[in-house]
Amino acid sequence: MSTQANRAQAEPESLQEISHDRREFLKQCAAAAPLLLAAISMAEGAAASTPDATYKPEEHYYGMGVDVNKCIGCGRCADACKTENNVPREPFYFRTWVERYVLTTDGETVVTSPDGGIEGFPPTISEKGILRTFFVPKLCNHCANPPCVQVCPVGATFITRDGVVLVDKDYCIGCRYCIQACPYGARFLHPVTHTAEKCTFCYHRVVQGKVPACVEVCPTGARIFGDVRARSSPLARFTRFNEIQVLKPQLNTEPKVYYANMDGEVR
Amino acid sequence: MTPDLVQQLSNVLHQVSGYIYPNEVELQWGLLVVVYPYITGLVAGAFILASLERVFNVKEVEPTYRLALLTALAFLLVAPLPLLLHLGHPERSFEIFLTPNLHSAMAMFGFVYAWYLAVVLLLEIWFDYREDMVLWARNERGLRKWIHLVLTLGATDISEKAVAFDRKAVRLITIIGIPSAFLLHGYVGFIFGSVKANPWWSSVLIPVVFLFSAMVSGIALVLMIYLLTGLVRRSFEMTCLDKLASFLFYALVVDFSLEILDFIHRLYEAEESIKILGTLISTRLFLSLVVLQALAGTALPLICLAFVSPAFGRRALVRFPEELRRLLYLASATLIQIGIFSTRWNVVIGGQLFSKSLRGLTVYKMELMGLEGFFVSVLLLAAPFVILYILVKILPPWKDLPAASVPEHAPGD
C-alpha cells in the first residue's frame, strides 16, 4: 500500500483520479466476487447434472468427421476419452483409439496401435522403403443401421433421436452379442460393470452444447463434430468440401463417422 | 477389476500376431459358448432320431425311441446353463422374456427353448409314458407309486380309446417336433451365421451345417448310450445298432458334404477375408480343425462306418463279427463326438481368433477354474448324464420289460 501511496503523490491529479476509480472498481469487484463465484458454481452445477433445458434431441442428428491428413497421432483424443468417460486405463478397453499405417514400397501394410496411441508411436524403423505413413483415429461409427442395436436381445443398446448409439448399463445383460456384431471393434465389456461399453459421442457434453472430449482436445482439428443435416454446421461444411469415405461400406451399416483423405488400406 | 484378468490379457497381448483392434484382445465368447451349441445339437439330434421311428416307421431303431427322448430331455434341461453362467448379469436374463428385442435373433432363444421343452419334448414323453405310468403306479408302493401317480397328472384312464388317443397325440407331436428340432438347432446356427461383421461365421450354410452336425452328434450319442447301457443290462439288439450306425453314416455323409461345400465355396470366392482365414486354419486351428474335426472326427469314422455298417444294403461291405462291430461302432461314435465338439470349438472360438481388421490373429487362453473355466464345462457336460440316470430310473425306457413285469419295489420298500 505504501508504495502505491508514494506513487499517487508523485502522479498528476488526473492520473490520481483514474487510479482512485480503479481502486474503487477493484473494491466493488472484490465485494461482488463471492456472489459471482456462487453464480458461476451454480451454473456449473446445473450444467453438470442436467442437460440444457432447451435441448431438443429431435432437432439434431450427430456425426463426426475425421480428416486423416490432419491427424498427427499424438493420442490425446484417446487419452482425453479415457479421462472424460472413466474408461479403464488398461490397454484392452478403448472407446476411441488411433492406428498408425505404414505402407512400404513393396506393398506391405503394417498397422499398429500401442495402447491405442495414448503414449504416441515408436519411430518407424523399417528395413524396407516407406511409401507412406498416416494415422487414423477410430471410434464407434454411430451407424444409422447399427448391427449392434439389431442383435441386442433385450434392447439395452439403442439409437437416440439425435442419432447417437448408446447402451443402458442398468439394462444390459452382458451377453456380448453386440460386441460380436460390431464390425469395427468399437465395443468392449466393461470389466467392472460387466456391461457393454462404447463411445457415446460424450452424450453428456453434447446435450449441453459442448463437443465430445476427443474433439475438444485434438490439437490439429482432425476431428469435427456436429450435425449431419444442419447446413451450417462444421460437420456439414467438412463433408461438403472433402471427398468422404466411411469404414466397411459394403456391410451397409451406414456409418456416421466420415473420413476425409483416407487410404483404401484402412479397415 | 480383477488383476487376474489384466494379467491374462497382458499375456494374450504378447501372443498376438499382426494387428488386432485393441478391444479384441479380450475374447468375448469362451468355452461355455462352445458347450452351448454342442449340447443343443445333441438334443436336436437325439430327438430327430426318436422321430425316425414314430414318423417314418423305422422299426429297427424302436428300442432307442424312449432312450433318445429321455436323452434329449436330459440335455435340454442343461442347455441354458452355459449361457446363463456366461452372462455378465445373469440376474437380468429374464428380461429376454419380458422385453425381448424382436429384431434380435438371440431374443428368440427363450421362446424357441420354451416351445421345444414344454410343447414338444415334455408333452411327447408324457403321452408316450402315460399308459405305462398308470400301470406302474397300480403295481408299485411307496415313493415310486406316488412319483408315477403324480406324473400321470390324474389322467389314469387306460381304456383302449384313451391309449389310442395317446398314440395319435404322440404321432402329431412328433410331426410338429421335427421342424421344432430343426428350429432349435438351426436357430443356434443362425445366431452365428447372421453376424455379418464376422466372415468366418457369416454364411447361410451355417444353420444347415449345424443341423446336420446335430443329427450326427445326436445319433452317435444315442448309439453310445444304447450300447453302453446294453452292455450293462446284457441285452441289446444288433439290428438296432446296425441301423443306428447306418443312419450315422448317412448323416455324416451329408454333414461332411456340406462342410466341404462351405470350404470350397469360400476358397473359390476368395473374398477379402481369405488370407487371414487361410492363416487361421493353417496355424491356430490346425489341430482342432484339420486333425480333430476333419480327419479324426469325420474322415476316419466315415471310412469305418462305410465298411462296418450295413449302410449300402442288407449286408456290410466287410463282415465283422458282432463283438468287433460293436467296438468299431463305439470307437466311431466316440471319434464323432470329439469331431463335433471340435466343430463347435472351431466355429465359436475360431471365429474370434482373427481380427475384424483382417490383419492379425489372437489366441484363446482357456481357464481351468472359474465360471468360464474347463472344470465348469466338464460339469455341465456331465450333468445331463446324471439327469438321464435319474430319468431312466423314474421312467425306464426299456421296452423288453413289459409294463406288468416291472413292479420291482425299490430296496427300501
Interface residues (C-beta under 8 A of the other chain):
Chain A: P88 E90 P91 F92 Y93 F94 W97 E99 T109 V110 V111 T112 S113 D115 G116 K138 P147 V149 Q150 V151 C152 P153 V154 G155 Y171 C172 I173 G174 C175 R176 Y177 I179 Q180 A181 C182 P183 Y184 G185 A186 R187 F188 L189 P191 V192 T193 H194 T195 L251 R267
Chain B: M1 T2 L5 V6 L9 L13 Y19 I20 Y21 P22 N23 E24 V25 E26 Q28 W29 L83 H86 L87 G88 H89 P90 R92 S93 E95 I96 T99 P100 N101 H103 S104 A105 M106 A107 F109 I191 V195 K196 A197 N198 Q352 S355 K356 S357 L358 R359
